[in-house]
Each structure stands twice: as structure tokens, then as C-alpha cells.
């Protein structure tokens, strides 16, 4: 199986799946604590389509990385096959569908599963080699905007229902109207029949 390692610009890569927000956040924190990416992404040679590693890709973006380590593979050979995860609800997908979906209408998170004839080794790459030189101090926490943008779209929260404002009594009410509304445990006004409260 022909494999080529490279570090490429993140903007050239084309995801074909969305990501899970909770899993992405945990992975981003884990990579940030390690200070390096353990395993390069699997990418189709010539198409720049991410075959495996969508969460790693978006985690690097959230951590301010502009470059990504990848393993390029020949997607047209039988050395790599594509199937689906059982929870995806699909019977199967083809390589042509994966290429067609990339960058346009991605699958839901964890839909496709790519299998290789030979396992690829880990190749740790420090995050400082993937960030621009101008970023002297790396971000301490992942960007929430970057995480939410990559995650599965959710229904926007509904605005809370507001109760109508309460009317406040004003001093300019007529004496007759005030007298018609008895008040419990209050002192009567001048000329009233109620006794003042004891203090």
C-alpha cells in the first residue's frame, strides 16, 4: 500500500462528515494537554478529502493550527475499503459518494468507516509546528465558535416567555377608589374608620 506523509495547509482539506460537539470538545482539550497530535489524518490523494480524522481536524483548527499532518493514500485501490458504522442507519456507502459529499453535503458524525490492509503507525507532531509563527502564545481554551461551527446543527433555543409587567399603584388615585379596595393590616387614612396598628 502506497502511503505518503505530509503536513498540508488546513484550508486545502475537505471533510465529508460533520462532528459531534461533545466529542470534539473533549478531544480538543486532550490534544491541548498533550501538546501534540498523536495520529495524522487519513486523506485521499489527489482529492484532499478527509477519510478519517474529522474530529482531529476540527480540534486543530480550534487550537489555532493552520497546518495539519496527514497520510495520503490512493483511494482508488482495493487497499482501502469503506463501510458504515452500525449506528449510522445506512446499509452502505461508496467511495464515489464520499468524494461527492466532501465540502458540500457532509454525512452525519461517525457515518463512514475506512479500513486499511495495513495499519498506519502513529507519528506525533508538536502543535507548535502546526501553528503560525505569529501565534507566540497558544490559546488556553478552545474557541467555542470554532467548535460549534463544526458540530451538528442544532435547533436554536426558544426565547423565554415574558410575563406582562405588573401595574404599580400611583399616588394620584381618587379617594373613593382607594376606599373601595380594603387593605389588610394597613393604617387607615385621615378620616378613616380603621384603627392604627400597634407597633
Phi, psi and omega per residue, in radians:
X1 nan 2.226 -3.107
X2 -1.511 2.129 -3.113
X3 -2.286 2.424 3.124
X4 -2.264 2.190 3.091
X5 -1.575 2.459 3.110
X6 -2.769 2.785 2.995
X7 -1.978 2.016 -2.999
X8 -2.063 2.875 3.067
X9 -1.180 2.372 -3.078
X10 -1.105 -0.537 -3.088
X11 -1.218 -0.294 3.139
X12 -1.399 -0.342 -3.053
X13 -1.420 2.586 -3.064
X14 -2.184 1.834 3.100
X15 -1.228 2.563 3.052
X16 -2.019 0.078 3.091
X17 -2.370 2.638 2.960
X18 -1.441 3.123 -3.102
X19 -2.225 2.798 3.080
X20 -1.543 2.238 -3.031
X21 -1.093 -0.767 -3.105
X22 -1.164 -0.762 3.114
X23 -1.137 -0.683 3.130
X24 -1.105 -0.726 -3.129
X25 -1.136 -0.758 3.132
X26 -1.132 -0.748 -3.126
X27 -1.157 -0.680 3.124
X28 -1.069 -0.771 3.117
X29 -1.129 -0.661 -3.134
X30 -1.157 -0.795 3.129
X31 -1.132 -0.675 3.132
X32 -1.104 -0.721 3.113
X33 -1.147 -0.680 3.130
X34 -1.216 -0.645 -3.104
X35 1.469 0.154 3.120
X36 -2.739 2.844 3.041
X37 -1.738 2.158 -3.041
X38 -1.290 -0.760 -3.012
X39 -2.198 2.208 3.088
X40 -1.129 2.792 3.095
X41 -1.321 2.692 3.045
X42 -1.708 2.145 -3.007
X43 -2.312 2.460 3.114
X44 -1.317 2.124 3.133
X45 -1.079 2.316 3.112
X46 1.519 -0.434 -3.133
X47 -1.834 -0.409 -3.081
X48 1.043 0.500 3.103
X49 -1.572 2.265 3.089
X50 -1.283 2.112 3.106
X51 -1.644 -0.654 3.125
X52 -2.557 2.299 3.110
X53 2.032 0.496 -3.132
X54 -1.105 -0.716 3.129
X55 -1.184 -0.663 3.078
X56 -1.107 -0.692 -3.139
X57 -1.074 -0.893 -3.115
X58 -1.236 -0.487 3.060
X59 -1.141 -0.731 3.105
X60 -1.119 -0.680 3.089
X61 -1.087 -0.738 -3.133
X62 -1.146 -0.433 -3.133
X63 -1.627 0.190 3.041
X64 1.490 0.278 -3.134
X65 -1.462 2.467 3.105
X66 -1.919 -0.154 3.117
X67 -2.251 2.678 -3.038
X68 -2.353 2.327 3.039
X69 -1.380 2.344 -3.070
X70 -2.411 2.761 2.901
X71 -1.883 2.013 3.047
X72 -1.472 2.311 3.105
X73 -2.284 2.687 3.085
X74 -1.382 1.870 -3.037
X75 -1.345 -0.147 -3.084
X76 -1.563 -0.158 -3.092
X77 -1.601 2.955 3.109
X78 -1.451 0.023 3.118
X79 -1.231 -0.277 3.113
X80 -2.327 2.280 3.141
X81 -2.132 2.774 -3.133
X82 -2.141 2.351 3.054
X83 -2.381 -2.954 -3.116
X84 -2.222 2.707 3.041
X85 -1.331 2.529 -3.089
X86 -0.991 -0.633 -3.085
X87 -1.325 -0.076 -3.139
X88 -1.247 -0.440 -3.128
X89 1.419 0.070 3.128
X90 -1.798 2.655 3.099
X91 -1.392 -0.485 3.139
X92 2.955 2.887 3.070
X93 -2.383 2.820 3.118
X94 -1.904 2.872 3.087
X95 -1.121 -0.595 3.113
X96 -1.110 -0.667 3.109
X97 -1.168 -0.663 3.121
X98 -1.081 -0.812 3.141
X99 -1.129 -0.718 -3.100
X100 -1.177 -0.583 -3.104
X101 -1.341 -0.400 -3.014
X102 -1.046 2.184 3.085
X103 1.279 0.024 -3.094
X104 -2.133 -1.299 -3.138
X105 -2.201 1.397 -3.049
X106 -1.142 2.671 3.055
X107 -1.205 2.847 2.999
X108 -1.103 2.898 -3.128
X109 -1.016 2.487 3.059
X110 0.938 0.938 3.063
X111 -1.677 -0.971 -3.070
X112 -1.617 2.703 3.094
X113 -2.416 2.046 -3.108
X114 -1.753 2.323 -3.105
X115 -2.029 2.369 -3.134
X116 -1.904 2.631 3.085
X117 -1.189 -0.544 3.122
X118 -2.259 2.357 3.111
X119 -1.221 2.535 3.129
X120 -1.677 2.441 -3.100
X121 -1.321 2.723 3.006
X122 -1.200 2.623 3.122
X123 -2.544 1.486 -3.075
X124 -1.068 2.362 3.096
X125 -2.246 2.128 3.134
X126 -1.067 2.527 -3.133
X127 -1.119 -0.530 -3.117
X128 -1.115 -0.413 3.101
X129 -1.431 -0.185 -3.110
X130 -1.841 -0.116 3.140
X131 -1.735 2.719 3.076
X132 -1.192 2.677 -3.111
X133 -1.114 -0.451 -3.120
X134 -1.233 -0.325 -3.128
X135 -1.539 1.424 -3.075
X136 -1.215 -0.707 -3.125
X137 -1.926 2.005 -3.128
X138 -1.189 2.682 3.116
X139 -1.096 2.416 -3.116
X140 -1.365 -0.540 3.123
X141 -2.273 2.621 3.128
X142 -1.100 2.603 3.090
X143 -1.251 2.111 -3.140
X144 -1.132 -0.545 3.114
X145 -1.148 -0.730 -3.130
X146 -1.168 -0.650 -3.142
X147 -1.195 -0.826 -3.084
X148 -1.205 -0.521 3.141
X149 -1.182 -0.522 -3.116
X150 -1.564 -0.272 -3.030
X151 -1.369 2.972 3.105
X152 -1.099 2.301 3.134
X153 -1.025 2.375 3.119
X154 -2.044 2.765 3.103
X155 -1.209 2.271 -3.119
X156 -1.091 2.472 -3.121
X157 -1.119 2.517 3.125
X158 -1.368 2.545 3.119
X159 -1.234 2.405 -3.133
X160 -1.128 2.491 3.130
X161 -1.302 2.308 -3.129
X162 -1.769 2.336 3.098
X163 -1.361 2.571 -3.136
X164 -1.085 2.528 -3.118
X165 -1.111 2.488 3.125
X166 -1.349 2.481 3.109
X167 -1.438 2.343 3.136
X168 -1.753 2.479 3.119
X169 -1.227 2.458 3.125
X170 -1.911 2.797 -3.100
X171 -1.339 -0.246 -3.041
X172 -1.567 0.296 3.138
X173 -1.276 2.601 3.114
X174 -1.199 2.602 -3.084
X175 -1.116 -0.590 -3.136
X176 -1.132 -0.688 -3.140
X177 -1.192 -0.651 3.126
X178 -1.177 -0.647 -3.121
X179 -1.220 -0.462 -3.099
X180 -1.353 -0.177 3.108
X181 -1.997 1.635 -3.107
X182 -1.136 2.431 3.117
X183 -1.910 2.279 -3.129
X184 -1.364 2.388 3.025
X185 0.994 0.685 3.053
X186 -2.175 2.695 3.134
X187 -1.344 2.481 3.130
X188 -1.362 2.671 3.121
X189 -1.330 -3.100 -3.109
X190 -1.083 2.241 -3.124
X191 1.510 0.062 -3.129
X192 -1.419 2.937 -3.083
X193 -1.726 -0.041 -3.104
X194 -1.537 2.629 3.096
X195 -1.532 2.547 3.115
X196 -1.164 2.586 3.141
X197 -1.195 2.608 3.052
X198 -1.434 2.465 -3.100
X199 -1.859 nan nan
